Amino acid sequence: MIPKDRPEQEVPGAIMRKDRFAPDPATIARLKELSGLNDKEVKQMAETGRLVHLPESWTLIHESTPSDAAYYILEGEVSVRRHKEEVATVGPGTFIGEAAIMNHALRSAAVVTKTNVTALNFTPDAGRQLTEDIPAIREAISAADKARLEANKGE
């Protein structure tokens, strides 16, 4: 049951905030703790994303599909799977799904929640805007993309 004072609504299997332009103090604090961004950047990131609560075993990204969203994990863990085999487990402070959006490519892996997950969801346009506005995010995504490409060599 969702408390009435929380600006959220249920969607199939997930819960999303209705008013994504009013980030709650807990989201702001968690973003600041995980990201290392300054107050202005944290506020912009929180206001740009949509807070989502995803249940365990929820597939939020399907392999070989067009990119429709990127996520920044605030709480919980997800399994990254290529060809149905787990290749990584990632958690708080991690962007997922951002590479395909930034590179205008199909998804290279599926992502399934291992636990209940709280994350910020970003549309492709919002994700690209954040990388233009906040150099630290662009650099983090670029570094993660490079590491991913190195790890995937030979596949």
Residue frames as qw, qx, qy, qz and C-alpha x, y, z in Angstrom:
[[0.000, 0.888, 0.461, 0.000, 0.00, 0.00, 0.00],
 [0.417, 0.327, -0.001, 0.848, 1.35, 3.40, -0.96],
 [0.153, -0.550, -0.466, 0.677, 0.86, 6.21, 1.55],
 [0.289, 0.835, 0.457, 0.105, -1.42, 8.94, 0.19],
 [0.148, -0.931, 0.101, 0.319, 1.15, 11.65, 0.93],
 [0.465, -0.322, 0.612, 0.553, 3.64, 10.13, -1.56],
 [0.492, 0.614, -0.108, -0.607, 3.23, 11.43, -5.15],
 [0.082, -0.275, 0.908, 0.305, 3.36, 7.99, -6.77],
 [0.793, 0.191, 0.015, -0.579, 1.13, 5.77, -8.82],
 [0.669, -0.142, 0.725, 0.080, 1.13, 2.08, -9.60],
 [0.573, 0.523, -0.431, -0.460, 1.97, 0.84, -13.07],
 [0.971, 0.035, -0.194, -0.139, 2.19, -2.82, -14.07],
 [0.898, -0.070, -0.235, 0.365, 4.74, -4.26, -11.66],
 [0.473, 0.106, -0.189, 0.854, 6.35, -0.91, -10.82],
 [0.152, -0.863, -0.406, 0.261, 5.60, 2.32, -9.04],
 [0.446, 0.316, 0.141, 0.825, 6.42, 5.69, -10.58],
 [0.081, -0.460, -0.329, 0.821, 6.13, 9.22, -9.22],
 [0.326, 0.781, 0.524, 0.093, 3.35, 11.24, -10.81],
 [0.070, 0.997, -0.039, 0.014, 5.11, 14.57, -10.27],
 [0.870, 0.072, -0.045, 0.486, 8.68, 14.05, -11.40],
 [0.287, 0.659, -0.085, 0.690, 9.51, 17.74, -10.87],
 [0.466, -0.728, 0.210, -0.456, 9.28, 17.60, -7.09],
 [0.654, 0.197, -0.691, 0.238, 12.11, 15.35, -5.94],
 [0.702, -0.677, -0.181, -0.126, 11.71, 14.22, -2.37],
 [0.209, -0.855, 0.453, -0.142, 14.43, 14.95, 0.20],
 [0.811, -0.275, 0.513, 0.053, 15.38, 11.26, 0.52],
 [0.803, 0.495, 0.224, 0.246, 16.06, 11.01, -3.22],
 [0.208, 0.921, -0.215, 0.250, 18.15, 14.18, -3.13],
 [0.493, -0.702, 0.504, -0.101, 20.17, 12.89, -0.16],
 [0.878, -0.023, 0.461, 0.125, 20.75, 9.46, -1.73],
 [0.662, 0.700, 0.078, 0.256, 21.83, 11.00, -5.06],
 [0.023, -0.914, 0.349, -0.207, 24.28, 13.30, -3.28],
 [0.691, -0.493, 0.528, -0.035, 25.70, 10.37, -1.33],
 [0.861, 0.155, 0.454, 0.172, 26.15, 8.12, -4.40],
 [0.620, 0.721, 0.193, 0.243, 27.07, 10.53, -7.16],
 [0.578, -0.309, 0.019, 0.755, 29.55, 12.98, -5.69],
 [0.214, 0.608, 0.370, 0.669, 27.81, 15.75, -7.66],
 [0.058, 0.027, -0.325, 0.944, 27.33, 19.24, -6.26],
 [0.256, 0.403, 0.656, -0.584, 23.95, 20.40, -4.93],
 [0.432, 0.515, -0.133, -0.728, 22.88, 22.08, -8.18],
 [0.344, 0.291, -0.809, -0.377, 23.78, 18.99, -10.27],
 [0.031, 0.140, 0.955, -0.259, 22.04, 16.63, -7.85],
 [0.365, 0.471, 0.418, -0.686, 18.88, 18.74, -7.98],
 [0.453, 0.470, -0.404, -0.640, 18.96, 18.79, -11.81],
 [0.223, 0.151, -0.951, -0.153, 19.46, 15.03, -11.97],
 [0.137, 0.272, 0.850, -0.430, 16.62, 14.39, -9.51],
 [0.405, 0.528, 0.216, -0.715, 14.27, 16.74, -11.34],
 [0.384, 0.433, -0.595, -0.558, 15.12, 15.27, -14.74],
 [0.210, 0.058, -0.974, -0.066, 14.61, 11.64, -13.77],
 [0.711, -0.321, -0.182, -0.598, 11.46, 9.81, -12.77],
 [0.269, -0.374, 0.805, -0.374, 11.67, 7.88, -9.52],
 [0.791, 0.017, -0.456, -0.408, 10.68, 4.24, -10.03],
 [0.502, -0.365, 0.717, -0.316, 10.29, 1.34, -7.61],
 [0.674, 0.281, -0.582, -0.359, 10.74, -2.02, -9.31],
 [0.870, -0.335, 0.257, -0.255, 9.98, -5.44, -7.81],
 [0.418, -0.426, 0.783, 0.178, 12.41, -8.35, -7.65],
 [0.498, 0.138, 0.812, 0.271, 12.72, -10.35, -10.92],
 [0.402, 0.822, 0.257, -0.313, 11.45, -7.45, -13.06],
 [0.629, 0.154, 0.394, 0.653, 13.03, -7.20, -16.53],
 [0.048, 0.846, 0.156, -0.507, 13.60, -3.51, -17.12],
 [0.234, 0.684, -0.490, -0.486, 15.81, -3.84, -20.20],
 [0.913, 0.198, 0.355, -0.041, 15.50, -6.51, -22.89],
 [0.449, -0.372, 0.574, 0.575, 18.54, -7.51, -24.96],
 [0.261, 0.116, 0.692, 0.663, 18.59, -6.52, -28.67],
 [0.079, 0.801, 0.593, 0.033, 15.76, -4.00, -28.34],
 [0.229, 0.675, 0.051, 0.699, 15.76, -0.25, -29.04],
 [0.325, -0.119, -0.520, 0.781, 16.73, 2.02, -26.18],
 [0.220, -0.722, -0.457, -0.470, 13.84, 3.73, -24.47],
 [0.478, -0.848, 0.035, -0.225, 15.29, 4.58, -21.05],
 [0.499, 0.345, -0.615, 0.504, 18.37, 4.67, -18.87],
 [0.680, -0.669, -0.273, -0.126, 18.38, 4.15, -15.11],
 [0.175, 0.552, -0.580, 0.573, 20.47, 5.32, -12.18],
 [0.692, -0.346, -0.633, 0.023, 20.21, 2.81, -9.35],
 [0.243, -0.678, 0.288, -0.631, 19.61, 4.30, -5.90],
 [0.557, -0.329, 0.660, -0.382, 18.79, 1.10, -3.96],
 [0.910, 0.155, 0.321, -0.211, 18.90, -2.62, -4.77],
 [0.308, -0.414, 0.741, 0.430, 20.74, -4.83, -7.25],
 [0.766, 0.499, -0.010, -0.405, 20.24, -5.85, -10.87],
 [0.715, -0.116, 0.618, 0.305, 21.60, -8.70, -12.95],
 [0.361, 0.672, -0.363, -0.535, 23.10, -7.83, -16.34],
 [0.747, 0.035, 0.664, 0.031, 22.62, -10.75, -18.74],
 [0.330, 0.547, -0.524, -0.563, 23.95, -11.42, -22.21],
 [0.573, 0.137, -0.742, -0.320, 22.44, -14.35, -24.08],
 [0.781, -0.459, -0.268, -0.328, 20.58, -15.24, -20.84],
 [0.780, -0.133, -0.393, 0.469, 23.83, -15.63, -18.85],
 [0.326, -0.936, -0.079, 0.105, 24.63, -13.28, -16.00],
 [0.665, 0.442, -0.139, 0.586, 27.74, -11.23, -16.77],
 [0.188, 0.263, -0.377, 0.868, 27.52, -8.73, -13.91],
 [0.336, -0.727, -0.592, 0.092, 25.60, -7.67, -10.84],
 [0.232, 0.312, -0.103, 0.916, 25.45, -3.94, -10.18],
 [0.298, -0.658, -0.645, 0.251, 23.87, -1.79, -7.53],
 [0.102, -0.936, -0.248, 0.226, 23.56, 1.69, -6.07],
 [0.191, -0.766, 0.293, 0.540, 25.42, 4.46, -7.87],
 [0.390, -0.062, 0.762, 0.513, 25.36, 2.69, -11.24],
 [0.506, 0.449, -0.140, -0.723, 23.90, 3.92, -14.53],
 [0.458, 0.065, 0.866, 0.189, 22.39, 1.15, -16.64],
 [0.463, 0.649, 0.599, 0.078, 21.02, 1.33, -20.16],
 [0.001, -0.875, 0.042, 0.483, 22.83, 4.58, -20.85],
 [0.343, -0.349, 0.645, 0.587, 25.27, 3.29, -23.46],
 [0.328, 0.412, 0.779, 0.340, 22.62, 2.30, -25.99],
 [0.093, 0.911, 0.366, -0.163, 20.92, 5.69, -25.59],
 [0.190, -0.797, 0.268, 0.507, 24.14, 7.65, -25.96],
 [0.246, -0.295, 0.756, 0.530, 25.27, 5.54, -28.92],
 [0.645, 0.332, -0.081, -0.683, 21.81, 5.24, -30.56],
 [0.297, 0.267, -0.902, -0.162, 22.22, 1.45, -30.58],
 [0.791, -0.292, -0.427, -0.326, 20.22, -1.66, -29.69],
 [0.627, -0.641, 0.359, -0.258, 20.56, -2.99, -26.16],
 [0.442, 0.484, -0.754, 0.039, 23.57, -5.27, -25.75],
 [0.206, 0.000, -0.910, 0.361, 22.23, -7.00, -22.63],
 [0.495, -0.614, -0.497, -0.362, 19.12, -7.65, -20.60],
 [0.051, 0.297, -0.572, 0.763, 18.81, -6.23, -17.08],
 [0.625, -0.456, -0.579, -0.258, 16.69, -7.97, -14.44],
 [0.334, -0.681, 0.344, -0.553, 16.20, -6.86, -10.85],
 [0.519, 0.071, -0.817, 0.242, 17.70, -9.25, -8.26],
 [0.165, -0.376, -0.660, 0.629, 16.07, -7.38, -5.38],
 [0.101, 0.902, 0.415, -0.064, 13.51, -4.63, -5.08],
 [0.507, 0.083, 0.141, 0.846, 15.09, -1.63, -6.82],
 [0.053, 0.913, 0.257, -0.311, 14.62, 2.10, -6.51],
 [0.544, 0.011, 0.369, 0.754, 16.06, 4.05, -9.43],
 [0.233, 0.665, 0.014, -0.709, 15.78, 7.21, -11.45],
 [0.624, 0.404, 0.615, 0.263, 14.48, 6.57, -14.97],
 [0.005, -0.612, 0.205, 0.764, 15.67, 8.87, -17.79],
 [0.726, 0.628, 0.257, -0.112, 14.23, 9.18, -21.28],
 [0.753, 0.216, 0.205, 0.587, 16.78, 9.25, -24.12],
 [0.187, 0.794, 0.095, 0.570, 16.40, 13.02, -24.53],
 [0.512, -0.837, 0.080, -0.173, 16.72, 13.64, -20.79],
 [0.875, -0.289, 0.180, 0.344, 19.77, 11.38, -20.58],
 [0.614, 0.421, 0.161, 0.647, 21.50, 13.17, -23.43],
 [0.074, -0.880, -0.050, -0.466, 20.65, 16.56, -21.90],
 [0.705, -0.699, 0.101, 0.055, 22.16, 15.53, -18.57],
 [0.823, -0.062, 0.195, 0.529, 25.41, 14.51, -20.26],
 [0.361, 0.649, 0.147, 0.653, 25.54, 17.90, -21.97],
 [0.290, -0.855, -0.032, -0.428, 24.76, 19.86, -18.81],
 [0.666, -0.669, 0.318, -0.090, 26.80, 17.90, -16.25],
 [0.437, 0.649, -0.622, -0.020, 30.35, 16.99, -17.33],
 [0.296, -0.377, 0.828, -0.292, 30.80, 14.56, -14.41],
 [0.788, 0.211, 0.472, -0.336, 27.88, 12.45, -15.67],
 [0.694, 0.659, -0.237, -0.166, 29.22, 12.49, -19.24],
 [0.155, 0.633, -0.746, 0.136, 32.66, 11.40, -17.96],
 [0.523, -0.189, 0.757, -0.342, 31.21, 8.64, -15.76],
 [0.832, 0.387, 0.274, -0.288, 29.11, 7.26, -18.62],
 [0.549, 0.720, -0.417, -0.072, 32.04, 7.50, -21.02],
 [0.087, -0.531, 0.818, -0.202, 34.33, 5.63, -18.61],
 [0.672, 0.020, 0.657, -0.340, 31.70, 2.94, -17.99],
 [0.782, 0.566, 0.014, -0.261, 31.14, 2.57, -21.73],
 [0.350, 0.698, -0.625, 0.019, 34.87, 2.18, -22.35],
 [0.316, -0.348, 0.838, -0.278, 35.21, -0.42, -19.58],
 [0.779, 0.242, 0.448, -0.364, 32.20, -2.31, -20.95],
 [0.692, 0.653, -0.249, -0.182, 33.69, -2.36, -24.47],
 [0.113, 0.602, -0.779, 0.133, 36.97, -3.68, -23.10],
 [0.510, -0.140, 0.768, -0.361, 35.18, -6.38, -21.11],
 [0.786, 0.402, 0.332, -0.332, 33.16, -7.42, -24.17],
 [0.314, 0.663, -0.603, -0.315, 36.13, -7.80, -26.54],
 [0.035, 0.259, -0.963, -0.069, 36.37, -11.26, -27.97],
 [0.486, 0.266, 0.713, -0.430, 32.67, -12.04, -27.67]]
